[in-house]
Amino acid sequence: MILRLSFLLSALLLGGCTTMDQSAVAALLGDAQRSAADRTRDTSSKPVDVLRFFGLKKGDTVLDLFSGTAYYSEIAAAAVGSEGRVYAHNNAAYLEFAGEGLEQRLAASRADNLIRYDREVDALDLADDSVDMVLMILTYHDIYYVTDGWRLDGEQLFSELKRVLKPGGVLGIVDHHGVTGRGMQDAQTLHRIDAEFAKADIASHGFDLRRTSDMLENPEDDLEVLVFDPAVRGKTSRFVYRFVLDSKSE
């Protein structure tokens, strides 16, 4: 774990992430007050590598959709610097999931540009063309998960994202691999989703897939296992996709 952290800090300071606020990210990752859970997740989730892949830069405005405990939001807020801002979004259902973790992170954070943003997805009151990047980290599959108190309208959600994103804005997707050919089926039972289905589905809503990465692939992951199972939790194989909104036209 210490070696991984040293590698991350070295990459930042040597210019591997030149468009981000390198010193702020390095300071956050190296903060002795960060929780053991965050440090463990740094190793498995590679958040700096992922945000670099998405093209995050200083001054950006970011919407971290369904941010949960705002783990990614906090790192993104450091990366965009004092001239940027990050909205750590949650709806009522995700606030229950986040529990005290969100409150604790925000209370401890010294980032003025990290904004708690509690809204239902049909009530995002951000201005048109105001966001440079939307992050959906392990949450895209939830569009196709249905239970009491949770049902999303995918058409409406993507319409809102297209409204608030600037032309050329980025939609960054990280999600758990499901079995190829099953489409949305595994979202309901395993909280996974077919990566090929995701490509086609998101593209059908007006986003252009520009880049993919295998940085979070894990060939040892059993795709038939629930992502919350202790045997795979935090170690699932994940796809990383960078989509771009080219224009506001349909």
KEDOKE-788974 format. One record per residue (C-alpha): residue in three letters; x, y, z. Coordinates in steps of 0.001 Angstrom, whole numbers. Example, Ala and Ser with C-alpha at 12.3 -4.5 7.8 and 13.67 -1.06 7.14 Angstrom:
BEGIN
> r | east | north | up
> ala | 12300 | -4500 | 7800
> ser | 13670 | -1060 | 7140
***
This chain:
BEGIN
> r | east | north | up
> met | 0 | 0 | 0
> ile | 2843 | 2384 | 882
> leu | 4579 | 1584 | -2402
> arg | 1375 | 2294 | -4333
> leu | 923 | 5652 | -2588
> ser | 4561 | 6534 | -3278
> phe | 4038 | 5710 | -6935
> leu | 950 | 7920 | -7137
> leu | 2678 | 10846 | -5492
> ser | 5773 | 10466 | -7683
> ala | 3681 | 10371 | -10847
> leu | 1938 | 13547 | -9814
> leu | 5049 | 15441 | -8850
> leu | 7001 | 14350 | -11913
> gly | 4370 | 15726 | -14221
> gly | 2336 | 12607 | -15059
> cys | -818 | 14624 | -14446
> thr | 105 | 18063 | -15743
> thr | -3441 | 19349 | -16277
> met | -4497 | 18784 | -12671
> asp | -3537 | 20686 | -9542
> gln | -729 | 18271 | -8789
> ser | 336 | 19678 | -5434
> ala | -3233 | 19681 | -4067
> val | -3867 | 16082 | -5117
> ala | -527 | 14953 | -3712
> ala | -1274 | 16705 | -417
> leu | -4678 | 15045 | -154
> leu | -3411 | 11549 | -941
> gly | -565 | 11950 | 1497
> asp | -2652 | 13395 | 4343
> ala | -2055 | 11247 | 7435
> gln | -5645 | 11913 | 8524
> arg | -7147 | 10068 | 5556
> ser | -8979 | 6916 | 6587
> ala | -7598 | 3432 | 6112
> ala | -10624 | 2679 | 3924
> asp | -9738 | 5544 | 1587
> arg | -6116 | 4442 | 1370
> thr | -7162 | 907 | 525
> arg | -9540 | 2176 | -2126
> asp | -6773 | 4344 | -3608
> thr | -4938 | 1140 | -4463
> ser | -7862 | -734 | -6027
> ser | -9677 | 2177 | -7692
> lys | -6675 | 4163 | -9015
> pro | -8684 | 7419 | -8876
> val | -5872 | 9697 | -10057
> asp | -5221 | 7484 | -13067
> val | -8944 | 7384 | -13840
> leu | -9426 | 11148 | -13560
> arg | -6355 | 11721 | -15703
> phe | -7790 | 9319 | -18300
> phe | -11063 | 11269 | -18304
> gly | -9098 | 14476 | -18936
> leu | -9915 | 16345 | -15737
> lys | -8066 | 19659 | -15474
> lys | -7711 | 22689 | -13261
> gly | -10681 | 25027 | -13369
> asp | -13223 | 22369 | -14383
> thr | -16734 | 22141 | -12977
> val | -17627 | 18538 | -12138
> leu | -20879 | 16814 | -11241
> asp | -20169 | 13575 | -9349
> leu | -23543 | 11896 | -9836
> phe | -24595 | 9618 | -6972
> ser | -21346 | 10340 | -5191
> gly | -22165 | 8310 | -2069
> thr | -19572 | 9217 | 553
> ala | -17920 | 11605 | -1944
> tyr | -14643 | 9675 | -2142
> tyr | -14157 | 10613 | -5805
> ser | -15625 | 14079 | -5291
> glu | -12955 | 14978 | -2750
> ile | -10094 | 13899 | -5020
> ala | -11639 | 15655 | -8014
> ala | -12033 | 18843 | -5946
> ala | -8308 | 18805 | -5218
> ala | -7536 | 18118 | -8880
> val | -9563 | 21023 | -10289
> gly | -7979 | 23515 | -7896
> ser | -9410 | 26631 | -6336
> glu | -10840 | 27922 | -9627
> gly | -12862 | 24736 | -10200
> arg | -15729 | 23197 | -8305
> val | -17169 | 19738 | -7679
> tyr | -20790 | 18954 | -6883
> ala | -21026 | 15844 | -4690
> his | -24518 | 14785 | -5740
> asn | -26810 | 12352 | -3966
> asn | -30529 | 11771 | -4078
> ala | -32530 | 10636 | -1044
> ala | -31882 | 6943 | -1654
> tyr | -28130 | 7417 | -2047
> leu | -27987 | 9559 | 1082
> glu | -29249 | 6558 | 3021
> phe | -26575 | 4411 | 1390
> ala | -23843 | 6955 | 2168
> gly | -24815 | 7119 | 5834
> glu | -22439 | 8946 | 8149
> gly | -19533 | 8575 | 5732
> leu | -20597 | 11580 | 3684
> glu | -21106 | 13762 | 6753
> gln | -17726 | 12780 | 8156
> arg | -15890 | 13480 | 4909
> leu | -17462 | 16882 | 4392
> ala | -16893 | 17857 | 8014
> ala | -13201 | 16976 | 7738
> ser | -12664 | 18459 | 4285
> arg | -10946 | 21813 | 3940
> ala | -11952 | 22133 | 274
> asp | -14090 | 25214 | -329
> asn | -14845 | 24014 | -3852
> leu | -16445 | 20703 | -2754
> ile | -20181 | 21332 | -2709
> arg | -22735 | 19007 | -1172
> tyr | -25532 | 18686 | -3710
> asp | -28646 | 16807 | -2552
> arg | -31143 | 16604 | -5400
> glu | -33349 | 14089 | -7133
> val | -32167 | 13549 | -10690
> asp | -35287 | 15168 | -12119
> ala | -34515 | 18338 | -10153
> leu | -30910 | 19157 | -11019
> asp | -31079 | 22939 | -11038
> leu | -27630 | 23498 | -12486
> ala | -27523 | 25964 | -15362
> asp | -27495 | 24807 | -18966
> asp | -23986 | 24217 | -20382
> ser | -22377 | 24752 | -16966
> val | -20570 | 21458 | -16320
> asp | -17319 | 20244 | -17871
> met | -17492 | 16661 | -16624
> val | -20035 | 14266 | -15154
> leu | -18734 | 11274 | -13222
> met | -20732 | 8076 | -12812
> ile | -18500 | 5863 | -10708
> leu | -20008 | 2396 | -10187
> thr | -23493 | 3862 | -10588
> tyr | -24459 | 3613 | -14273
> his | -25924 | 128 | -13688
> asp | -28339 | 1632 | -11147
> ile | -30355 | 3041 | -14035
> tyr | -31480 | -552 | -14572
> tyr | -31928 | -1543 | -10938
> val | -35480 | -1368 | -9591
> thr | -36711 | -1812 | -6029
> asp | -39074 | -136 | -3567
> gly | -37982 | 3496 | -3348
> trp | -35599 | 3259 | -6314
> arg | -36527 | 3616 | -9964
> leu | -34704 | 5850 | -12449
> asp | -35930 | 7112 | -15794
> gly | -32883 | 6667 | -18021
> glu | -34213 | 8905 | -20781
> gln | -34833 | 11729 | -18344
> leu | -31500 | 11271 | -16598
> phe | -29444 | 11396 | -19785
> ser | -31479 | 14346 | -21012
> glu | -30537 | 16238 | -17841
> leu | -26880 | 15335 | -18207
> lys | -26885 | 16588 | -21798
> arg | -28554 | 19808 | -20648
> val | -26013 | 20673 | -17966
> leu | -22907 | 19491 | -19846
> lys | -21093 | 21892 | -22094
> pro | -20685 | 20883 | -25749
> gly | -17538 | 18769 | -25686
> gly | -18159 | 17914 | -22034
> val | -17116 | 14522 | -20709
> leu | -19196 | 11725 | -19241
> gly | -16833 | 9452 | -17297
> ile | -18108 | 5947 | -16618
> val | -16636 | 3278 | -14337
> asp | -18718 | 191 | -13632
> his | -18584 | -3457 | -12651
> his | -18322 | -5925 | -15522
> gly | -21263 | -8228 | -16059
> val | -21355 | -11249 | -18335
> thr | -21202 | -10274 | -22017
> gly | -24500 | -10798 | -23783
> arg | -26729 | -10320 | -20748
> gly | -27357 | -6633 | -21337
> met | -28924 | -5003 | -18280
> gln | -29958 | -8304 | -16663
> asp | -27204 | -8500 | -14028
> ala | -27885 | -4974 | -12760
> gln | -30890 | -6263 | -10841
> thr | -29297 | -9308 | -9230
> leu | -25531 | -8680 | -9106
> his | -25157 | -4877 | -9509
> arg | -23105 | -5546 | -12662
> ile | -23732 | -4673 | -16289
> asp | -22632 | -5896 | -19707
> ala | -19909 | -3515 | -20935
> glu | -20914 | -3880 | -24584
> phe | -24491 | -3046 | -23693
> ala | -23246 | 37 | -21841
> lys | -21342 | 1255 | -24896
> ala | -24371 | 1015 | -27151
> asp | -26842 | 2307 | -24580
> ile | -24921 | 5436 | -23639
> ala | -24130 | 6165 | -27283
> ser | -27845 | 5907 | -28080
> his | -28432 | 8842 | -25734
> gly | -26179 | 11160 | -27726
> phe | -22721 | 10543 | -26295
> asp | -19674 | 9628 | -28359
> leu | -17352 | 6949 | -26927
> arg | -13850 | 8348 | -27378
> arg | -11618 | 6182 | -25189
> thr | -11694 | 2963 | -23194
> ser | -9254 | 1653 | -20611
> asp | -8531 | -1724 | -19055
> met | -6718 | -226 | -16032
> leu | -9314 | -1650 | -13624
> glu | -9733 | -5056 | -15244
> asn | -9381 | -8079 | -12964
> pro | -9358 | -11418 | -14818
> glu | -9797 | -13270 | -11525
> asp | -13176 | -11673 | -10828
> asp | -16079 | -14134 | -10946
> leu | -18676 | -12218 | -12929
> glu | -21446 | -14378 | -11472
> val | -20864 | -13035 | -7934
> leu | -22678 | -10101 | -6325
> val | -20314 | -7112 | -6140
> phe | -20988 | -6756 | -2396
> asp | -19840 | -10310 | -1680
> pro | -16757 | -10104 | 582
> ala | -14893 | -12374 | -1838
> val | -14932 | -9699 | -4568
> arg | -15909 | -6417 | -2917
> gly | -13398 | -3754 | -3911
> lys | -11757 | -6167 | -6345
> thr | -14303 | -6475 | -9141
> ser | -13297 | -6167 | -12775
> arg | -14429 | -2777 | -14070
> phe | -14674 | -1016 | -17411
> val | -13602 | 2612 | -17786
> tyr | -15197 | 4620 | -20620
> arg | -14737 | 8245 | -21635
> phe | -17736 | 9625 | -23530
> val | -17967 | 13122 | -25011
> leu | -21005 | 15267 | -25771
> asp | -20237 | 16768 | -29157
> ser | -23254 | 19008 | -29538
> lys | -26715 | 19659 | -28214
> ser | -28374 | 18289 | -31331
> glu | -30130 | 14920 | -31241
***
